Amino acid sequence: MAEFAMDLNDEQKEVRDWLHGFAADVIRPAAAEWDEREETPWPVIQEASKLGIYSLDFYAQQFFDPTGLGIPMTMEELFWGDAGIALSIVGTGLAAVGVLANGTEEQIGTWIPQMYGDVNDVKVAAFCSSEPDAGSDVAAMRTRAVYDEAKDEWVLNGTKTWATNGGIANVHVVVASIDPELGSKGHASFIVPPNTPGLSQGQKFKKHGIRASHTAEVVLENVRVPGSCLLGGKDKLDERLARAREKAKKGGERVKNAAMATFEASRPAVGAMAVGTARAAYEEALEYAKTREQFGRPIIDNQGVAFQLADMRTQIDAARLLVWRASWMGTTGKKFENAEGSMSKLFASETAKKVTAQAIQILGGNGYTREYPVERMHRDAAIYTIFEGTSEIQRLVIARTLSGMPIR
Ligand SMILES: Cc1cc2nc3c(=O)[nH]c(=O)nc-3n(C[C@H](O)[C@H](O)[C@H](O)COP(=O)(O)OP(=O)(O)OC[C@H]3O[C@@H](n4cnc5c(N)ncnc54)[C@H](O)[C@@H]3O)c2cc1C
């Protein structure tokens, strides 16, 4: 089991520098254009595919890095380039992880390659869990999956919302309820293969930030998928449901919304995205403060500016340490005794919001315009306190974990 280390090893440094080069040379110069266009940056994804950055191999290598630092390092560098474009590149990975974590070997081998496509025909994938009436309250999910035993098919009906790559994905991973009485314990995940009848894109959202990333509703109307599309398989599902029903009967209680606490291991990845955006804004602000002169001297000569930069850098480093710790814990199987995954996401995302706002302030009028990137970074940063569990939900998970109390 890898010891916690704050130094990247030589191989990781090489990968980090390679990613940084891609972020600086390809992502950053394209950022403003795709933000304005509010469209998926297919040419950039294709370029990432050519280099091997957009591929299952690369993502799996980072995901299974035994030190736990592969994913945070990757996220930080790509999101340093630009959050909207980076999300378009890693969004597929988030869906792939759903299959890697719950799928059988056959499902992994069949579906993940189709999520990425190939260099000449790149594809994306979507993970669809949120619904109009089930955001933080995942247990309120209404999308239903009903088994048609005669045909060995599952029939899915419902409306998903906020799905990254929803409707434009080659493969959709859809979470649906099989037994609503069991809350989130009655949920299961399904692969919806390419061109399956009944799946369509609903509204595409016009967003505040990460505008290069496609976000849309996904409508499921009598979507029939083969039995083999249930992730993990039916036997495993039946066993899990039987256990949950037994537990619910014995305890005489409605099964609690466990989903709130199940993302400890994946949350540090979002924290790392936030660190990338925060670092990018801090670097812009530092450079600007050293070169912009007012009253005959660089503005960084004023403590009021310099101390802000000192705080920004301190908070970014603290956020990265929390992210790395949680990611290392997740990879090495340490128990999240104090909701360390949620802590890392909470702190890093709030830091990104604060630091990007401070960067605008340091750039003055220029910071408020689209001539400079910090305005975009500030809009982008707002997403980190919302998706993959809002800051309030992180606090709820942390407070419940620390206290053992059912805090509401
Ligand atoms: C750009 C974008 C991309 C996304 N991508 C995906 C995706 O790919 N797949 C997917 O499934 N989902 C995705 N989401 C959905 C995202 O995870 C949800 O938006 C998020 O979980 C919050 O749900 P909600 O928007 O319904 O807010 P709500 O749950 O309605 O929350 C509204 C407010 O109430 C607060 N609140 C709610 N409950 C409590 C409570 N118990 N205590 C204190 N405060 C509370 C929240 O913190 C928030 O401030 C995405 C969202 C966005 C905006």
The ligand as an SDF file (V2000), in Angstrom:
LIG
                    3D

 53 58  0  0  0  0  0  0  0  0999 V2000
  -23.3680   22.2650  -15.2290 C   0  0  0  0  0  0  0  0  0  0  0  0
  -23.9230   21.0940  -14.4940 C   0  0  0  0  0  0  0  0  0  0  0  0
  -23.5130   19.8110  -14.8420 C   0  0  0  0  0  0  0  0  0  0  0  0
  -24.0480   18.7030  -14.1780 C   0  0  0  0  0  0  0  0  0  0  0  0
  -23.7080   17.4390  -14.5980 N   0  0  0  0  0  0  0  0  0  0  0  0
  -24.3950   16.3770  -14.0970 C   0  0  0  0  0  0  0  0  0  0  0  0
  -24.2370   15.0750  -14.6720 C   0  0  0  0  0  0  0  0  0  0  0  0
  -23.4350   14.8720  -15.5920 O   0  0  0  0  0  0  0  0  0  0  0  0
  -24.9980   14.0660  -14.2020 N   0  0  0  0  0  0  0  0  0  0  0  0
  -25.8900   14.2460  -13.1840 C   0  0  0  0  0  0  0  0  0  0  0  0
  -26.5620   13.2850  -12.7990 O   0  0  0  0  0  0  0  0  0  0  0  0
  -26.0620   15.4670  -12.6030 N   0  0  0  0  0  0  0  0  0  0  0  0
  -25.3330   16.5360  -13.0390 C   0  0  0  0  0  0  0  0  0  0  0  0
  -25.5300   17.7880  -12.4940 N   0  0  0  0  0  0  0  0  0  0  0  0
  -26.5160   17.9580  -11.4150 C   0  0  0  0  0  0  0  0  0  0  0  0
  -25.9260   18.3750  -10.0870 C   0  0  0  0  0  0  0  0  0  0  0  0
  -25.2780   17.2950   -9.4780 O   0  0  0  0  0  0  0  0  0  0  0  0
  -27.0970   18.9490   -9.2530 C   0  0  0  0  0  0  0  0  0  0  0  0
  -27.3830   20.2150   -9.7980 O   0  0  0  0  0  0  0  0  0  0  0  0
  -26.7370   19.0810   -7.7760 C   0  0  0  0  0  0  0  0  0  0  0  0
  -26.6710   17.8150   -7.1830 O   0  0  0  0  0  0  0  0  0  0  0  0
  -27.7670   19.9250   -7.0090 C   0  0  0  0  0  0  0  0  0  0  0  0
  -29.0690   19.5390   -7.2700 O   0  0  0  0  0  0  0  0  0  0  0  0
  -30.1830   20.6340   -7.6630 P   0  0  0  0  0  0  0  0  0  0  0  0
  -29.6020   21.4550   -8.7510 O   0  0  0  0  0  0  0  0  0  0  0  0
  -31.4490   19.9430   -7.9140 O   0  0  0  0  0  0  0  0  0  0  0  0
  -30.3000   21.5750   -6.3800 O   0  0  0  0  0  0  0  0  0  0  0  0
  -31.2330   21.3250   -5.1060 P   0  0  0  0  0  0  0  0  0  0  0  0
  -30.9970   19.9710   -4.5570 O   0  0  0  0  0  0  0  0  0  0  0  0
  -32.6240   21.7080   -5.4390 O   0  0  0  0  0  0  0  0  0  0  0  0
  -30.6370   22.3940   -4.1040 O   0  0  0  0  0  0  0  0  0  0  0  0
  -30.9650   23.7790   -4.1430 C   0  0  0  0  0  0  0  0  0  0  0  0
  -30.2940   24.4610   -2.9520 C   0  0  0  0  0  0  0  0  0  0  0  0
  -30.8240   23.9030   -1.7280 O   0  0  0  0  0  0  0  0  0  0  0  0
  -29.7530   23.4180   -0.9230 C   0  0  0  0  0  0  0  0  0  0  0  0
  -30.1760   22.2270   -0.1880 N   0  0  0  0  0  0  0  0  0  0  0  0
  -30.8690   21.1430   -0.6710 C   0  0  0  0  0  0  0  0  0  0  0  0
  -31.0560   20.2380    0.3160 N   0  0  0  0  0  0  0  0  0  0  0  0
  -30.4660   20.7420    1.4220 C   0  0  0  0  0  0  0  0  0  0  0  0
  -30.3100   20.2700    2.7540 C   0  0  0  0  0  0  0  0  0  0  0  0
  -30.7850   19.1010    3.1510 N   0  0  0  0  0  0  0  0  0  0  0  0
  -29.6480   21.0740    3.6520 N   0  0  0  0  0  0  0  0  0  0  0  0
  -29.1530   22.2800    3.2640 C   0  0  0  0  0  0  0  0  0  0  0  0
  -29.2590   22.7630    2.0150 N   0  0  0  0  0  0  0  0  0  0  0  0
  -29.9020   22.0090    1.1090 C   0  0  0  0  0  0  0  0  0  0  0  0
  -28.6450   23.1020   -1.9190 C   0  0  0  0  0  0  0  0  0  0  0  0
  -27.3720   23.0610   -1.2920 O   0  0  0  0  0  0  0  0  0  0  0  0
  -28.7830   24.2360   -2.9070 C   0  0  0  0  0  0  0  0  0  0  0  0
  -28.1370   25.3720   -2.4150 O   0  0  0  0  0  0  0  0  0  0  0  0
  -24.9720   18.9020  -13.1110 C   0  0  0  0  0  0  0  0  0  0  0  0
  -25.3490   20.1880  -12.7600 C   0  0  0  0  0  0  0  0  0  0  0  0
  -24.8470   21.2890  -13.4280 C   0  0  0  0  0  0  0  0  0  0  0  0
  -25.3190   22.6650  -13.0420 C   0  0  0  0  0  0  0  0  0  0  0  0
  1  2  1  0
  2  3  1  0
  2 52  2  0
  3  4  2  0
  4  5  1  0
  4 50  1  0
  5  6  2  0
  6  7  1  0
  6 13  1  0
  7  8  2  0
  7  9  1  0
  9 10  1  0
 10 11  2  0
 10 12  1  0
 12 13  2  0
 13 14  1  0
 14 15  1  0
 14 50  1  0
 15 16  1  0
 16 17  1  0
 16 18  1  0
 18 19  1  0
 18 20  1  0
 20 21  1  0
 20 22  1  0
 22 23  1  0
 23 24  1  0
 24 25  2  0
 24 26  1  0
 24 27  1  0
 27 28  1  0
 28 29  2  0
 28 30  1  0
 28 31  1  0
 31 32  1  0
 32 33  1  0
 33 34  1  0
 33 48  1  0
 34 35  1  0
 35 36  1  0
 35 46  1  0
 36 37  1  0
 36 45  1  0
 37 38  2  0
 38 39  1  0
 39 40  1  0
 39 45  2  0
 40 41  1  0
 40 42  2  0
 42 43  1  0
 43 44  2  0
 44 45  1  0
 46 47  1  0
 46 48  1  0
 48 49  1  0
 50 51  2  0
 51 52  1  0
 52 53  1  0
M  END
$$$$
